[in-house]
Amino acid sequence: MKPEYLAWDSNFFNCQVGRLPVKPAELIDEEILNDFDLVYLIIENEITPAQKKFFQERAFFADEKLTYQKKITTLIKPDDNIFSWRSDQKVNDSVLEIGIESGEFSRFKTDPSISNEKFVELYKTWIINSANRTIAEELYYFEEASQIAGLITLGIKNGNPDIGILSVHKNFRGRGIARKLISAAEYWAQNVKGYDQIQVVTQGANIVACRAYEKCGFCVVKREYIFHWWKNKQKL
């Protein structure tokens, strides 16, 4: 099976990008990858240390991707400091900064073949297109002392309400703002969209985020290991 061509990624990175699900014990025929410059190799479920080493010898281990889900049983009305970003409202630098901070553990930041400038551009694009509702249905932000302290983007993915970006500015962390934004997301999922569950995808390396979701009642329902196979090692 050949990789699936990813048009958006290819256009953004200005090279041929593909995606290929593989099995842990499967040998990779690199001939089928050579039509691409970058291929995301996706392995579901667990892999042994030996299998991980096999893939690491051929590709960059980019991410342990965790999908969390939660059954919504109790609704809490959004905090008075939480507001919906208007789709026609210009995205300012503080919102972009908070959005970029959310990508600290992103595979597009940790991969040494992707420049920091390209990573920043990617997350700025993600935030702007979430704010104008191109790729998200809602963007909530938390305001304190006339400053935007955190934000969360929401949409529907694979038939479930989905948290895209959740980020709190470094100067406002430890105040329970993330929990309040998650509660607002649950309220949106059930009261606005009519669903009884919500999901989020995060990086296994982002221990703080994982613990935050677990404390809010989220459980891991899917685990994926993502490797970046590069035809050449030039920096994007």
Summary of the structure (lengths in Angstrom):
residues: 236
radius of gyration: 18.6
end to end distance: 26.6
largest distance: 57.1
contacts: 705
relative contact order: 0.22
helix: 32%
strand: 32%
